[in-house]
Amino acid sequence: MPKISANALAIPASGIRRIYELAGELADVIQLSIGEPERPVAQHILTAGASAWQADITHYTPNSGMTLLRTAIASKLARDNHYSVDDDQIHVTTGGSQALHMAMSLTLTAGDEILIPDPGYATFSMIPRLLGVTPVPYRLTAAEGFAPSLSELEQCVTSRTRVLLINSPSNPLGVVYSAQQLAQLLAFAARHDLWVISDEVYEYFSFGVPFTSIASLDTDNRVFSVYSVSKTYGLTGARVGYLVTPPGIAATFRAAQEATVSCVNAPAQLAVLAALEGPQDYVIQAREHYGSNIEVACAQLDQSGIRYQRPQGAFYLWIDVSHVSDGNVAAWAEHFLLTQHVAVAPGVAFGQMGEGWIRICLAGKTEPLLTALKRLPAPGNNRPIGRPTITDDPRVL
């Protein structure tokens, strides 16, 4: 039998999905391990998608997406992200994940290196490996407020480095970079002639601090910006995102899109058009709910004496459980699930710097969230657990 591609075999399994799938085998689990908004999708969005199916709008669209949708996105970028682009710089993708994949495919060649945050979303290291590219983690530490350190980045650069990937608001950390920090990162990228890929999927969810799109500061066309409607409008299963590129790349993108998915399904594109142009009540109410959950969750952790990183954005809480995880937080998270019926994402699913931490999602109902947090062992109740009896090694990445 022929061998599977070495690139494919190099992709690590997702530590988040492992917990999610294990939780599916249990009853009465409080599910906090995945970023799934629980609020119902706005009716005008559902109606637009359903009407498109009923009207048999099921044919191919342009590779980069429907013109009406790209025009609406351009208006949104000018209004909310404070930068202007032509429609041919906007490309509709199958979710933010494919937007990331396309951005890396357009900027990296096998053998290159990409600088990725650690901790950072698992896909940041999975996609490069599929492309034969080396992901080089730059460490984000509690001592630095989980913000990028320019000295750390300088140490990571080599002659093969081609891309700097940043994520603000951050998944899993909830950190939002200031305009000054973004300008410094752009200057760093310019010094080393790097592309910048900016994951801005959580753009509408910041709390008490302003969100800035790095493309609004870009003066030399080096930024690729990744967006998604999955979190903004609760459309995780619709799989629609978009990539905003520097000028002059449209023809190359469309050829690459034709070689992968051809185009995003038409009814989903029309649903997103309705989302962008219709009432924004869902986004406003979701932001208020997540902000409220942040307050009650942090109050509960303060009461328990558990250390955490207070989120400035996104809808996650990054919690320190090193007092009980005994240097193996992946095993601890599985044991916690099996014994307490609470699913949390182990920090090592986001990189080695996540050891001793967990990520929980704040996008669900408040009462189950508080119940789950009360089950976390407080410092002082810190007897380390043993590795649970599980067939596969739970440690990934």
C-alpha positions as CSV (number, residue, x, y, z in Angstrom):
1,M,0.0,0.0,0.0
2,P,1.4,3.5,-0.9
3,K,2.3,5.8,2.0
4,I,0.3,8.8,3.1
5,S,2.0,12.2,2.6
6,A,4.6,13.0,5.2
7,N,3.1,16.5,5.4
8,A,-0.3,15.1,6.3
9,L,1.1,12.8,8.9
10,A,3.0,15.7,10.5
11,I,-0.3,17.4,11.5
12,P,-0.9,17.0,15.2
13,A,-4.3,15.9,16.4
14,S,-6.5,18.6,18.0
15,G,-6.4,18.5,21.8
16,I,-9.7,20.5,21.8
17,R,-11.5,18.0,19.6
18,R,-10.3,15.1,21.7
19,I,-12.0,16.5,24.8
20,Y,-15.1,17.5,22.7
21,E,-15.5,14.0,21.3
22,L,-14.8,12.3,24.7
23,A,-17.5,14.6,26.2
24,G,-19.9,13.4,23.6
25,E,-19.7,9.9,25.1
26,L,-20.8,11.1,28.5
27,A,-24.1,12.3,30.0
28,D,-24.8,15.6,31.7
29,V,-21.5,17.3,30.6
30,I,-21.1,21.1,30.9
31,Q,-19.4,21.8,27.5
32,L,-16.9,24.7,27.8
33,S,-14.2,23.3,25.5
34,I,-15.2,24.6,22.1
35,G,-16.0,28.1,20.9
36,E,-19.7,27.6,20.1
37,P,-22.1,30.5,20.7
38,E,-25.4,29.2,22.1
39,R,-27.5,32.1,21.1
40,P,-30.0,31.4,18.3
41,V,-29.1,32.9,14.9
42,A,-31.1,36.0,14.0
43,Q,-34.2,35.2,12.0
44,H,-33.5,37.5,9.1
45,I,-30.3,35.6,8.5
46,L,-32.0,32.2,8.6
47,T,-34.7,33.5,6.3
48,A,-32.3,34.7,3.7
49,G,-30.5,31.4,3.5
50,A,-33.7,29.4,3.4
51,S,-35.2,31.6,0.7
52,A,-32.1,31.1,-1.4
53,W,-32.5,27.3,-1.2
54,Q,-36.2,27.6,-2.0
55,A,-35.5,29.8,-5.0
56,D,-32.9,27.2,-6.2
57,I,-30.0,29.7,-6.0
58,T,-27.6,26.8,-6.0
59,H,-25.2,27.4,-8.8
60,Y,-21.6,28.4,-8.9
61,T,-20.6,31.8,-7.9
62,P,-17.3,33.6,-8.8
63,N,-14.3,32.0,-7.1
64,S,-13.9,35.0,-4.8
65,G,-17.6,35.2,-3.9
66,M,-20.7,37.0,-5.0
67,T,-20.1,40.6,-6.1
68,L,-22.9,41.9,-3.8
69,L,-21.4,40.2,-0.8
70,R,-17.8,41.4,-1.5
71,T,-19.2,45.0,-1.9
72,A,-21.0,44.7,1.4
73,I,-17.8,43.4,3.0
74,A,-15.9,46.4,1.6
75,S,-18.4,48.8,3.2
76,K,-18.1,47.0,6.5
77,L,-14.3,47.2,6.4
78,A,-14.4,50.9,5.8
79,R,-17.1,51.5,8.5
80,D,-15.9,49.2,11.3
81,N,-12.2,48.4,10.5
82,H,-11.3,51.8,9.2
83,Y,-9.5,50.8,6.1
84,S,-10.6,50.8,2.4
85,V,-9.9,48.2,-0.2
86,D,-11.2,47.4,-3.7
87,D,-13.7,44.5,-4.1
88,D,-11.0,42.4,-5.8
89,Q,-9.0,42.4,-2.6
90,I,-11.8,40.6,-0.8
91,H,-12.3,36.8,-1.2
92,V,-15.1,34.8,0.4
93,T,-13.8,31.5,1.9
94,T,-15.1,28.4,3.6
95,G,-14.9,29.8,7.1
96,G,-12.0,31.6,8.7
97,S,-10.0,28.3,8.7
98,Q,-9.9,28.3,4.9
99,A,-9.0,32.0,4.9
100,L,-6.0,31.1,7.0
101,H,-5.1,28.2,4.7
102,M,-5.3,30.4,1.6
103,A,-3.3,33.2,3.3
104,M,-0.5,30.8,4.1
105,S,-0.7,29.1,0.7
106,L,-0.3,32.5,-1.0
107,T,2.7,33.6,1.1
108,L,4.7,30.4,1.9
109,T,6.6,27.8,0.0
110,A,7.6,24.4,1.3
111,G,10.7,24.8,3.5
112,D,9.8,28.3,4.7
113,E,9.1,29.3,8.3
114,I,6.2,31.2,9.8
115,L,6.2,32.8,13.2
116,I,3.1,31.8,15.2
117,P,2.0,32.7,18.8
118,D,2.4,30.2,21.6
119,P,-0.2,29.9,23.1
120,G,-2.2,30.3,19.9
121,Y,-5.1,28.7,18.0
122,A,-4.2,25.1,17.0
123,T,-4.8,25.7,13.3
124,F,-1.9,28.2,13.3
125,S,0.5,25.2,13.5
126,M,-1.5,22.6,11.7
127,I,-1.8,24.4,8.4
128,P,1.9,25.1,7.9
129,R,2.7,21.4,8.5
130,L,0.3,20.4,5.8
131,L,2.1,22.9,3.4
132,G,5.5,21.6,4.3
133,V,6.3,24.8,6.2
134,T,7.9,25.0,9.7
135,P,5.8,26.8,12.3
136,V,8.1,28.6,14.7
137,P,6.4,29.5,18.0
138,Y,7.0,32.9,19.6
139,R,6.3,32.7,23.3
140,L,3.6,34.7,25.0
141,T,4.0,34.7,28.8
142,A,2.0,35.9,31.8
143,A,4.9,38.1,32.8
144,E,4.5,40.0,29.6
145,G,0.7,40.1,29.8
146,F,0.7,37.5,27.0
147,A,1.7,40.2,24.5
148,P,4.4,39.6,21.8
149,S,7.9,40.5,22.8
150,L,9.9,42.1,20.1
151,S,13.1,40.7,21.5
152,E,11.5,37.2,21.5
153,L,10.5,37.7,17.9
154,E,14.0,38.8,16.9
155,Q,15.4,35.6,18.3
156,C,12.9,33.6,16.3
157,V,13.7,35.1,12.8
158,T,15.9,33.1,10.4
159,S,16.8,33.4,6.8
160,R,13.8,31.1,6.0
161,T,11.2,33.2,7.9
162,R,8.6,34.6,5.5
163,V,5.4,35.4,7.6
164,L,4.5,36.8,11.0
165,L,1.1,35.6,12.2
166,I,-0.7,37.6,14.8
167,N,-4.1,37.1,16.5
168,S,-6.0,40.0,18.2
169,P,-8.4,39.5,19.9
170,S,-6.6,36.4,20.8
171,N,-7.9,32.9,21.0
172,P,-7.2,31.4,23.6
173,L,-5.9,34.3,25.6
174,G,-8.4,37.1,25.2
175,V,-5.6,39.7,24.7
176,V,-6.3,42.7,22.4
177,Y,-3.3,44.4,21.0
178,S,-3.1,48.2,21.1
179,A,-2.5,50.3,18.0
180,Q,1.0,51.1,19.3
181,Q,1.8,47.3,19.7
182,L,0.5,46.6,16.2
183,A,2.6,49.5,14.7
184,Q,5.7,47.9,16.4
185,L,4.8,44.5,14.9
186,L,4.4,46.1,11.5
187,A,7.8,47.8,11.8
188,F,9.3,44.5,12.8
189,A,7.8,42.8,9.8
190,A,9.1,45.6,7.5
191,R,12.7,45.2,9.0
192,H,12.7,41.5,8.0
193,D,10.6,41.8,4.9
194,L,7.8,39.6,6.2
195,W,4.2,39.2,5.2
196,V,1.8,39.7,8.1
197,I,-1.3,37.4,8.5
198,S,-3.7,38.9,11.0
199,D,-6.5,36.7,12.4
200,E,-9.3,39.1,13.4
201,V,-12.1,36.6,13.8
202,Y,-13.2,38.0,17.2
203,E,-13.1,41.6,16.0
204,Y,-16.5,42.6,17.4
205,F,-15.9,41.2,20.9
206,S,-13.6,43.5,22.9
207,F,-14.3,44.7,26.4
208,G,-13.1,48.0,27.8
209,V,-10.3,48.4,25.2
210,P,-10.5,49.5,21.5
211,F,-10.0,46.9,18.8
212,T,-7.7,48.0,15.9
213,S,-7.3,46.2,12.5
214,I,-3.6,46.1,11.7
215,A,-4.4,46.7,8.0
216,S,-5.6,50.2,9.0
217,L,-1.9,50.9,9.9
218,D,-0.4,49.2,6.9
219,T,1.4,51.5,4.4
220,D,3.3,49.0,2.3
221,N,0.8,46.3,1.5
222,R,2.1,43.4,3.5
223,V,-1.0,42.5,5.5
224,F,-3.4,39.6,4.9
225,S,-6.5,39.9,7.1
226,V,-8.6,36.9,8.1
227,Y,-12.3,37.3,9.1
228,S,-15.2,35.0,9.8
229,V,-19.0,35.2,10.5
230,S,-18.9,32.1,12.6
231,K,-18.5,33.8,15.9
232,T,-19.9,37.3,15.0
233,Y,-23.3,36.0,14.0
234,G,-23.3,32.5,15.6
235,L,-23.0,30.8,12.1
236,T,-20.3,28.3,13.0
237,G,-21.8,25.6,10.8
238,A,-22.5,27.8,7.8
239,R,-18.7,27.9,7.1
240,V,-18.3,31.4,5.7
241,G,-15.3,33.7,6.2
242,Y,-13.3,36.0,4.0
243,L,-9.7,37.0,3.3
244,V,-8.6,40.5,2.6
245,T,-5.4,40.6,0.6
246,P,-3.0,43.3,-0.6
247,P,-3.7,44.6,-4.1
248,G,-2.6,42.6,-7.2
249,I,-3.3,39.1,-5.8
250,A,-6.8,38.5,-7.1
251,A,-5.9,36.4,-10.1
252,T,-3.6,34.2,-8.0
253,F,-6.2,33.7,-5.3
254,R,-8.9,32.8,-7.7
255,A,-6.7,30.1,-9.3
256,A,-5.9,28.7,-5.9
257,Q,-9.6,28.8,-4.9
258,E,-10.5,26.9,-8.0
259,A,-8.0,24.3,-7.1
260,T,-9.5,23.8,-3.6
261,V,-13.2,24.6,-3.1
262,S,-14.1,26.5,-6.3
263,C,-16.4,28.8,-4.4
264,V,-18.5,29.0,-1.2
265,N,-22.1,27.7,-1.5
266,A,-24.5,30.4,-2.7
267,P,-27.2,30.2,-0.1
268,A,-24.7,30.7,2.7
269,Q,-23.3,33.7,0.9
270,L,-26.7,35.3,0.7
271,A,-27.3,34.5,4.4
272,V,-24.1,36.4,5.2
273,L,-25.1,39.3,3.0
274,A,-28.3,39.6,5.1
275,A,-26.2,39.4,8.3
276,L,-24.0,42.2,7.2
277,E,-26.7,44.5,5.9
278,G,-29.5,43.7,8.3
279,P,-30.0,44.6,12.0
280,Q,-27.0,44.0,14.3
281,D,-29.0,43.2,17.4
282,Y,-27.4,39.7,17.6
283,V,-23.9,41.1,17.8
284,I,-24.8,43.8,20.4
285,Q,-26.7,41.3,22.6
286,A,-23.9,38.7,22.3
287,R,-21.3,41.2,23.3
288,E,-23.3,42.2,26.3
289,H,-23.8,38.6,27.3
290,Y,-20.2,37.7,27.0
291,G,-19.1,40.7,28.9
292,S,-21.6,39.8,31.7
293,N,-20.2,36.3,31.7
294,I,-16.7,37.6,32.0
295,E,-17.7,39.6,35.1
296,V,-19.4,36.7,36.9
297,A,-16.7,34.2,35.9
298,C,-13.9,36.4,37.2
299,A,-15.7,37.0,40.4
300,Q,-16.1,33.3,41.0
301,L,-12.4,32.6,40.2
302,D,-11.4,35.5,42.6
303,Q,-13.5,33.9,45.3
304,S,-11.9,30.5,44.7
305,G,-8.4,32.1,44.7
306,I,-7.6,30.7,41.2
307,R,-5.3,32.7,38.9
308,Y,-6.5,33.7,35.4
309,Q,-5.9,36.1,32.6
310,R,-8.8,38.6,32.5
311,P,-10.0,38.7,28.8
312,Q,-10.0,42.0,26.9
313,G,-11.6,40.4,23.9
314,A,-13.0,37.2,22.3
315,F,-15.1,35.0,24.6
316,Y,-12.7,32.7,26.4
317,L,-11.1,32.6,29.9
318,W,-7.5,31.5,30.3
319,I,-7.2,29.8,33.7
320,D,-4.1,28.6,35.6
321,V,-4.6,25.1,37.0
322,S,-0.9,24.4,37.4
323,H,-1.5,23.9,41.2
324,V,-3.3,20.6,40.4
325,S,-2.2,19.5,36.9
326,D,1.2,18.2,37.9
327,G,2.9,19.2,34.6
328,N,0.4,17.3,32.4
329,V,-2.7,19.5,31.9
330,A,-3.9,17.4,29.0
331,A,-4.2,14.4,31.3
332,W,-5.7,16.6,34.0
333,A,-8.4,18.0,31.6
334,E,-9.5,14.5,30.7
335,H,-9.6,13.4,34.3
336,F,-11.6,16.5,35.2
337,L,-14.1,15.7,32.4
338,L,-14.5,12.1,33.5
339,T,-14.9,12.9,37.2
340,Q,-16.6,16.3,37.2
341,H,-18.3,16.2,33.8
342,V,-16.9,19.6,32.8
343,A,-15.2,19.8,29.4
344,V,-12.4,22.3,29.2
345,A,-9.7,22.8,26.5
346,P,-6.2,21.9,27.8
347,G,-3.7,24.7,27.4
348,V,-1.2,22.5,25.5
349,A,-3.7,22.2,22.7
350,F,-2.6,25.8,21.9
351,G,1.2,25.2,22.3
352,Q,3.7,24.1,24.8
353,M,3.5,27.5,26.6
354,G,-0.1,26.5,27.5
355,E,1.1,23.8,29.9
356,G,-0.6,24.3,33.3
357,W,-3.5,26.4,31.8
358,I,-7.0,25.6,30.5
359,R,-9.3,27.6,28.2
360,I,-13.0,27.8,28.8
361,C,-15.7,29.2,26.6
362,L,-17.8,32.1,27.9
363,A,-20.4,32.0,25.1
364,G,-23.0,29.8,26.7
365,K,-25.5,30.2,29.5
366,T,-24.3,31.8,32.8
367,E,-25.6,29.2,35.3
368,P,-23.8,26.2,33.9
369,L,-20.7,28.3,33.5
370,L,-20.7,29.1,37.2
371,T,-21.5,25.6,38.2
372,A,-18.4,24.4,36.2
373,L,-16.1,27.0,37.7
374,K,-17.2,26.0,41.2
375,R,-15.9,22.5,40.4
376,L,-12.4,23.7,39.7
377,P,-10.1,22.8,42.5
378,A,-8.8,25.8,44.4
379,P,-5.2,26.3,45.5
380,G,-4.7,24.4,48.7
381,N,-6.8,21.6,47.3
382,N,-3.9,20.7,45.1
383,R,-3.2,17.0,45.3
384,P,-1.8,16.1,41.9
385,I,-3.8,13.5,39.9
386,G,-2.3,10.6,38.2
387,R,-2.6,10.0,34.5
388,P,-6.0,8.5,33.7
389,T,-6.2,5.1,32.0
390,I,-6.7,6.1,28.3
391,T,-5.5,4.3,25.3
392,D,-3.9,7.2,23.5
393,D,-1.5,9.8,24.8
394,P,-3.7,12.9,25.5
395,R,-0.8,15.3,25.1
396,V,-0.7,17.0,21.7
397,L,1.3,19.8,20.2
